[in-house]
């Protein structure tokens, strides 16, 4: 019997399935059970649910393997669905179709597959037989998959001309990237289809990056520096196994996300723009608190962190407590300052705005299948409302850092161009702009489009003219 995929729980870097040492497993879990669980996750995503709650419903013994397998499936779902259409013009009932597509996504390409195609087919048929939702479709699943084994090369070749099968993204998503990034759209899609590494941010308030890296090396943990604060693990680990994490010396944060705090407040290396005087800072849309904590690591300031969701505010508190940092945390809608602002202007504001999350598909492969093209305009309107609401709260000469984890220009370059055009005296300072997802780390350097391993982001640094005084919004 094949061994299980490597468990991927909280704090693990998401990666390719690997195997347990059999001596470490009290009782092997049959692969057919893992396939049933992975298929249930896919079925939930097809109903419009994100992978996180779908995986939370999977039993704890199956969850690590189900996550590893379902993430692999989501990265190959376009190909799997194209193959299923070759095998059966009419889809079977949803549960059987999810199981069939799960098996095809895992088996279509031998290189990088977690199990051999014959093992996957055999266990998928077993999974169909043992579940009441799919038992009636057992013969259908068996026939499709046995034909797939016989005609695999021809069936794959027949789907090669389908861009959704080739790139494993919705057709509208591919077209949007071709329009927004005509020279880099293939690079973006290829990056999205790879698993992201586990990247750590060093709390440089407590320990230098080089010293932290040496400590990890001494513990047998290989890392590669990225950016000013980051270390990429050669292999993902549970946070409980990483020296210094429990002490508050490290956080898990993508290298691209690590740019937000220094863009807002500077750093020791870049001459903080507010050095020598007290700062009042706002982190709007702050949960789960990674960027809030990074700001507090870099500067001593009066820091307010907002999030509209009280439950997510609790995560900000937990993050700050683990790191031994302080900030005021408030559950409030950043777009409605009349309900929470005390009239005291801010020196700097970080607006990490809600977005399509199209830049973090490496870590959340379900995003591409959940989003609809109409979401872009709806989210762009929400981002514009937040910009308009927060800009009056900024001191003259202050800065607002706008960021999204999106690669779509409507949520980045286009959004900021429209804002600057409608706000006289606003200065757009040099900044990263669109940071495209990239796999493969190079030692040191600031993550950008040419170096480093990071997710996709957009960053704009806006400076308020000296004559633009902050104004209190009228009560609703």
Wavefront OBJ file of the C-alpha trace (Angstrom):
o trace
v 0.000 0.000 0.000
v 1.311 3.477 -0.851
v 2.357 5.681 2.010
v 0.600 8.918 2.948
v 1.328 12.456 1.833
v 3.320 14.542 4.270
v 1.027 16.197 6.845
v 0.452 19.891 6.249
v -1.115 21.522 9.288
v -1.010 25.022 10.742
v 2.428 26.525 10.287
v 3.567 24.079 7.619
v 4.760 25.360 4.271
v 2.526 23.956 1.592
v 4.481 21.714 -0.754
v 4.497 18.610 -2.877
v 3.206 15.389 -1.294
v 5.902 13.302 0.298
v 5.839 10.063 2.239
v 5.932 9.160 5.880
v 8.437 6.743 7.238
v 6.171 3.697 7.755
v 7.654 3.132 11.206
v 6.312 6.567 12.226
v 2.685 5.669 11.392
v 0.799 3.514 13.873
v -1.672 2.416 11.223
v -1.512 3.188 7.525
v -4.485 5.090 6.137
v -5.684 3.581 2.847
v -5.243 5.842 -0.160
v -8.902 5.429 -1.156
v -9.918 7.264 2.020
v -7.555 10.117 1.206
v -9.019 10.295 -2.308
v -12.545 10.426 -0.908
v -11.523 13.332 1.339
v -9.749 15.201 -1.465
v -12.767 14.713 -3.740
v -15.053 16.125 -1.040
v -12.887 19.258 -0.903
v -13.085 19.629 -4.682
v -16.865 19.187 -4.613
v -17.148 21.926 -1.970
v -15.011 24.318 -4.027
v -17.201 23.666 -7.053
v -20.157 24.721 -4.902
v -18.399 28.022 -4.215
v -16.809 27.244 -0.847
v -13.150 27.982 -0.149
v -10.713 25.169 0.643
v -10.178 26.274 4.251
v -13.637 25.397 5.652
v -13.884 22.389 3.340
v -10.657 20.972 4.777
v -11.759 21.838 8.315
v -14.649 19.354 7.925
v -12.264 16.518 7.019
v -11.416 14.286 9.971
v -8.121 15.166 11.637
v -6.430 11.902 10.670
v -7.222 12.463 6.980
v -6.804 16.242 6.827
v -3.019 16.499 6.197
v -3.117 14.071 3.299
v -6.368 15.514 1.959
v -4.818 18.992 1.877
v -1.702 17.831 0.059
v -3.715 15.862 -2.499
v -6.423 18.487 -3.011
v -3.861 21.236 -3.561
v -2.211 19.070 -6.217
v -5.617 18.475 -7.789
v -6.444 22.189 -7.871
v -3.175 22.914 -9.674
v -4.129 20.416 -12.404
v -7.906 20.788 -12.432
v -8.127 22.404 -15.868
v -6.359 19.418 -17.414
v -8.426 16.933 -15.412
v -11.721 18.475 -16.492
v -10.614 18.507 -20.126
v -9.689 14.824 -19.871
v -13.030 13.997 -18.281
v -14.797 15.659 -21.224
v -12.796 13.404 -23.553
v -13.817 10.344 -21.560
v -17.478 11.266 -21.008
v -19.295 14.029 -22.820
v -21.929 14.235 -20.084
v -20.663 14.645 -16.525
v -21.740 12.132 -13.886
v -23.377 13.313 -10.631
v -21.268 15.906 -8.758
v -19.735 13.536 -6.177
v -18.654 10.996 -8.791
v -17.362 13.744 -11.090
v -15.297 15.205 -8.258
v -13.754 11.806 -7.537
v -13.108 11.128 -11.225
v -11.460 14.528 -11.755
v -9.437 14.096 -8.568
v -8.000 10.841 -9.901
v -7.324 12.317 -13.350
v -5.581 15.377 -11.897
v -3.302 13.148 -9.859
v -2.637 10.570 -12.574
v -2.432 12.436 -15.886
v 1.273 13.283 -15.619
v 3.676 10.706 -14.207
v 6.392 13.258 -13.459
v 5.615 14.876 -10.119
v 2.618 12.620 -9.421
v 2.375 11.460 -5.793
v 1.507 7.881 -6.822
v 1.700 5.718 -9.932
v -1.259 6.039 -12.335
v -2.230 2.382 -11.835
v -2.283 2.803 -8.042
v -4.378 5.958 -8.301
v -6.894 4.348 -10.650
v -7.219 1.233 -8.492
v -7.724 3.261 -5.312
v -10.133 5.721 -6.964
v -12.370 2.831 -8.011
v -12.168 1.505 -4.460
v -13.150 4.956 -3.171
v -16.173 5.018 -5.480
v -17.262 1.557 -4.327
v -17.067 2.412 -0.624
v -19.018 5.686 -0.564
v -22.830 5.693 -0.753
v -22.760 8.913 -2.831
v -20.661 7.283 -5.564
v -21.380 3.559 -5.284
v -23.909 3.636 -8.124
v -21.272 5.266 -10.346
v -18.527 2.741 -9.542
v -18.699 1.039 -12.951
v -18.688 4.401 -14.743
v -15.631 5.623 -12.802
v -13.872 2.319 -13.415
v -14.579 2.386 -17.159
v -13.383 5.979 -17.557
v -10.187 5.462 -15.620
v -9.301 2.115 -17.288
v -9.759 3.780 -20.671
v -7.567 6.610 -19.470
v -4.795 4.129 -18.627
v -5.052 2.536 -22.080
v -5.191 5.805 -24.069
v -3.402 8.219 -21.780
v -0.974 9.708 -24.318
v -3.637 10.250 -26.972
v -6.120 11.724 -24.511
v -3.565 14.142 -23.083
v -2.508 15.184 -26.586
v -6.151 15.842 -27.476
v -6.407 18.338 -24.615
v -3.128 20.178 -25.264
v -4.778 22.820 -27.454
v -7.198 23.829 -24.673
v -5.659 26.835 -22.837
v -7.543 25.979 -19.643
v -6.001 22.500 -19.710
v -2.574 23.853 -20.629
v -2.464 26.545 -17.933
v -4.949 25.242 -15.337
v -6.661 28.619 -14.924
v -10.083 29.820 -16.083
v -10.150 31.174 -19.625
v -11.092 34.705 -18.498
v -8.171 34.746 -16.036
v -5.694 33.833 -18.761
v -7.109 36.514 -21.085
v -6.922 39.118 -18.333
v -3.262 38.368 -17.683
v -2.493 38.481 -21.384
v -4.068 41.945 -21.481
v -2.465 43.264 -18.271
v 0.963 41.639 -18.592
v 1.554 40.786 -22.266
v 5.263 40.070 -21.701
v 4.903 38.108 -18.466
v 1.547 36.302 -18.470
v 3.125 32.887 -19.013
v 5.595 33.481 -16.187
v 2.708 34.360 -13.853
v 0.712 31.256 -14.726
v 3.735 28.978 -14.384
v 4.531 30.475 -10.981
v 0.909 30.030 -9.875
v 1.041 26.329 -10.676
v 4.021 25.692 -8.410
v 3.882 25.264 -4.649
v 5.183 28.222 -2.669
v 7.990 27.737 -0.169
v 7.728 28.428 3.535
v 9.212 31.878 4.151
v 10.033 33.330 7.551
v 10.344 36.950 8.628
v 13.007 37.608 11.229
v 12.089 39.945 14.077
v 15.109 42.210 13.681
v 14.116 44.124 16.792
v 15.250 41.016 18.665
v 17.874 39.331 16.468
v 19.775 40.097 13.206
v 18.878 38.014 10.163
v 22.395 36.546 9.855
v 22.402 35.461 13.481
v 18.973 33.861 13.136
v 20.082 32.027 10.019
v 23.167 30.733 11.829
v 20.974 29.482 14.670
v 18.747 27.615 12.231
v 21.768 26.167 10.416
v 23.124 24.900 13.719
v 19.785 23.151 14.252
v 20.117 21.467 10.848
v 17.566 23.718 9.101
v 18.758 25.021 5.732
v 17.575 28.471 4.645
v 18.159 31.035 1.913
v 17.982 34.773 2.666
v 15.435 36.803 0.726
v 14.895 40.536 1.036
v 15.973 42.421 4.153
v 14.120 40.303 6.689
v 13.328 36.948 5.093
v 14.602 33.390 5.236
v 13.210 30.727 2.918
v 13.221 27.208 4.335
v 14.658 24.515 2.090
v 11.952 22.202 3.450
v 8.694 23.226 5.172
v 8.396 22.492 8.874
v 5.732 22.826 11.558
v 6.354 26.069 13.420
v 6.768 24.081 16.640
v 9.935 22.564 15.140
v 11.524 25.916 14.226
v 13.924 27.293 16.851
v 12.983 30.830 17.854
v 9.393 30.771 16.640
v 7.917 30.263 20.090
v 10.214 32.985 21.428
v 8.800 35.519 18.996
v 11.950 35.740 16.872
v 10.218 34.603 13.672
v 6.939 34.835 11.815
v 5.688 33.075 8.686
v 5.262 35.680 5.934
v 5.879 35.708 2.191
v 8.828 37.818 1.047
v 6.575 40.039 -1.054
v 4.363 40.812 1.940
v 7.474 41.805 3.894
v 7.799 44.960 1.775
v 4.719 46.665 3.244
v 6.083 47.766 6.626
v 9.386 49.258 5.413
v 7.569 51.105 2.625
v 5.340 52.635 5.302
v 7.892 53.577 7.972
v 11.328 52.976 6.482
v 13.941 50.935 8.309
v 17.339 51.311 9.889
v 18.850 50.679 6.479
v 16.707 53.245 4.643
v 16.605 56.200 7.070
v 13.106 56.192 8.607
v 11.173 59.204 7.312
v 9.743 59.881 10.785
v 12.861 59.229 12.857
v 13.172 61.399 15.945
v 9.489 62.125 16.545
v 6.414 60.262 17.692
v 4.365 58.647 14.945
v 0.687 57.860 14.737
v 0.130 54.998 12.334
v -2.901 53.150 10.986
v -2.977 49.630 9.611
v -6.378 49.359 7.965
v -7.765 45.902 7.092
v -5.058 44.504 9.371
v -6.009 40.878 10.142
v -4.402 38.445 10.711
v -1.754 40.905 11.877
v 1.431 39.967 10.057
v 1.992 43.436 8.616
v 0.895 45.087 11.875
v 3.523 43.105 13.745
v 6.211 43.942 11.191
v 5.478 47.666 11.574
v 5.785 47.315 15.363
v 9.071 45.437 14.923
v 10.531 48.296 12.892
v 9.415 51.378 14.845
v 8.062 52.531 18.188
v 4.825 54.291 17.340
v 1.209 54.796 18.310
v -0.200 52.080 16.092
v -3.889 51.414 15.460
v -4.875 48.164 13.723
v -8.390 47.894 12.307
v -10.372 44.997 10.956
v -14.084 44.767 10.313
v -14.304 41.208 11.711
v -14.044 40.891 15.539
v -12.940 37.253 15.262
v -10.092 38.228 12.953
v -9.153 41.011 15.382
v -8.518 38.297 17.946
v -5.932 36.818 15.578
v -4.168 40.197 15.503
v -4.042 40.141 19.311
v -2.599 36.614 19.276
v 0.060 37.546 16.721
v 1.169 40.585 18.710
v 1.163 38.660 21.992
v 3.396 35.896 20.597
v 5.896 38.462 19.347
v 5.794 40.593 22.485
v 4.539 43.662 20.594
v 1.864 46.250 21.273
v -0.769 48.003 19.174
v -4.322 49.188 19.671
v -6.660 46.753 17.919
v -10.199 47.790 17.051
v -13.036 46.021 15.235
v -14.340 48.636 12.814
v -15.009 49.301 9.152
v -12.086 51.319 7.789
v -14.399 52.735 5.099
v -16.537 54.417 7.796
v -14.118 56.646 9.778
v -16.995 58.580 11.346
v -17.675 55.498 13.449
v -14.137 55.074 14.861
v -11.758 57.989 14.079
v -11.047 60.350 16.974
v -10.045 63.256 14.746
v -6.294 62.925 15.301
v -4.578 62.615 11.904
v -2.124 59.866 11.035
v 1.479 60.239 9.910
v 1.145 57.152 7.743
v -1.561 54.698 6.739
v -1.227 51.176 5.399
v -4.202 50.117 3.303
v -3.897 46.410 2.557
v -7.137 46.416 0.621
v -9.504 43.488 -0.017
v -8.817 42.064 -3.485
v -9.153 39.035 -5.739
v -6.051 37.421 -4.157
v -4.893 36.691 -7.706
v -1.270 37.095 -6.593
v -1.281 34.360 -3.942
v -2.524 31.449 -6.035
v 0.689 29.554 -5.263
v -0.466 29.276 -1.637
v -4.218 29.206 -2.257
v -4.798 27.211 -5.468
v -8.561 27.254 -4.947
v -8.719 31.033 -5.566
v -8.530 30.715 -9.347
v -11.554 28.389 -9.443
v -13.621 30.441 -6.977
v -13.239 33.903 -8.490
v -15.451 35.287 -11.239
v -14.356 38.024 -13.634
v -17.103 40.280 -12.267
v -15.399 40.171 -8.851
v -12.616 42.441 -10.132
v -14.882 45.452 -10.712
v -16.733 44.905 -7.425
v -13.498 44.730 -5.431
v -11.978 47.680 -7.297
v -15.004 49.770 -6.264
v -14.491 48.714 -2.636
v -10.796 49.622 -2.838
v -11.681 53.067 -4.226
v -14.118 53.646 -1.346
v -11.427 52.780 1.183
v -8.905 55.120 -0.450
v -11.404 57.970 -0.491
v -12.371 57.348 3.141
v -8.833 57.104 4.548
v -7.057 59.827 2.577
v -8.654 62.690 4.585
v -7.281 61.138 7.810
v -3.664 61.627 6.719
v -1.478 64.552 7.841
v -0.111 66.937 5.182
v 3.165 65.442 4.030
v 2.119 62.007 5.295
v 2.172 58.818 3.267
v -0.353 56.153 2.454
v 0.883 52.777 1.281
v -1.749 51.031 -0.825
v -1.235 47.339 -1.448
v -3.150 44.352 -2.735
v -2.141 40.731 -3.233
v -3.366 40.976 -6.822
v -1.695 40.991 -10.213
v -4.715 42.479 -12.004
v -4.076 46.094 -13.009
v -7.622 47.206 -12.177
v -6.721 46.541 -8.524
v -3.275 48.104 -8.799
v -1.865 50.439 -11.402
v -5.277 51.411 -12.772
v -6.752 51.984 -9.314
v -3.942 54.310 -8.243
v -3.817 56.187 -11.547
v -7.508 57.056 -11.135
v -7.005 58.097 -7.499
v -4.063 60.385 -8.266
v -5.948 61.943 -11.192
v -8.842 62.896 -8.896
v -6.770 64.138 -5.938
v -4.717 67.211 -6.768
v -1.417 67.511 -4.954
v -1.099 63.748 -4.425
v 2.398 62.531 -5.186
v 3.042 58.963 -6.289
v 6.493 58.122 -4.965
v 8.781 55.530 -6.561
v 7.792 52.059 -5.417
v 7.604 48.413 -6.442
v 4.368 48.749 -8.440
v 3.205 45.350 -9.690
v 5.295 42.625 -8.081
v 4.737 39.474 -10.115
v 4.819 36.027 -8.481
v 8.187 34.384 -8.902
v 9.615 30.997 -7.964
v 13.251 30.519 -7.049
v 15.241 32.527 -4.525
v 18.444 34.424 -5.053
v 20.498 35.328 -1.981
v 19.793 38.762 -0.501
v 18.312 41.691 -2.359
v 14.883 43.220 -2.175
v 12.150 41.065 -3.767
v 11.177 42.518 -7.124
v 10.222 41.297 -10.566
v 13.781 40.153 -11.265
v 14.910 38.400 -8.067
v 13.655 36.481 -5.094
v 10.855 34.029 -4.429
v 7.586 35.761 -3.601
v 3.877 35.982 -4.273
v 2.236 38.617 -6.471
v 1.467 42.050 -5.014
v 0.883 45.646 -5.971
v 2.418 48.490 -3.954
v 1.931 52.235 -4.316
v 3.362 54.880 -1.979
v 1.219 58.035 -1.990
v 2.368 61.272 -0.364
v -0.079 63.970 0.671
v 0.569 67.551 -0.375
v 1.534 70.000 2.376
v -1.632 72.086 1.845
v -4.077 69.190 2.121
v -5.353 69.300 5.701
v -7.102 66.271 7.238
v -10.844 66.609 7.664
v -13.250 64.758 9.918
v -15.813 62.783 7.928
v -19.436 63.622 8.566
v -21.394 61.125 10.622
v -23.520 58.815 8.570
l 1 2 3 4 5 6 7 8 9 10 11 12 13 14 15 16 17 18 19 20 21 22 23 24 25 26 27 28 29 30 31 32 33 34 35 36 37 38 39 40 41 42 43 44 45 46 47 48 49 50 51 52 53 54 55 56 57 58 59 60 61 62 63 64 65 66 67 68 69 70 71 72 73 74 75 76 77 78 79 80 81 82 83 84 85 86 87 88 89 90 91 92 93 94 95 96 97 98 99 100 101 102 103 104 105 106 107 108 109 110 111 112 113 114 115 116 117 118 119 120 121 122 123 124 125 126 127 128 129 130 131 132 133 134 135 136 137 138 139 140 141 142 143 144 145 146 147 148 149 150 151 152 153 154 155 156 157 158 159 160 161 162 163 164 165 166 167 168 169 170 171 172 173 174 175 176 177 178 179 180 181 182 183 184 185 186 187 188 189 190 191 192 193 194 195 196 197 198 199 200 201 202 203 204 205 206 207 208 209 210 211 212 213 214 215 216 217 218 219 220 221 222 223 224 225 226 227 228 229 230 231 232 233 234 235 236 237 238 239 240 241 242 243 244 245 246 247 248 249 250 251 252 253 254 255 256 257 258 259 260 261 262 263 264 265 266 267 268 269 270 271 272 273 274 275 276 277 278 279 280 281 282 283 284 285 286 287 288 289 290 291 292 293 294 295 296 297 298 299 300 301 302 303 304 305 306 307 308 309 310 311 312 313 314 315 316 317 318 319 320 321 322 323 324 325 326 327 328 329 330 331 332 333 334 335 336 337 338 339 340 341 342 343 344 345 346 347 348 349 350 351 352 353 354 355 356 357 358 359 360 361 362 363 364 365 366 367 368 369 370 371 372 373 374 375 376 377 378 379 380 381 382 383 384 385 386 387 388 389 390 391 392 393 394 395 396 397 398 399 400 401 402 403 404 405 406 407 408 409 410 411 412 413 414 415 416 417 418 419 420 421 422 423 424 425 426 427 428 429 430 431 432 433 434 435 436 437 438 439 440 441 442 443 444 445 446 447 448 449 450 451 452 453 454 455 456 457 458 459 460 461 462 463 464 465 466 467 468 469 470 471 472 473 474 475 476
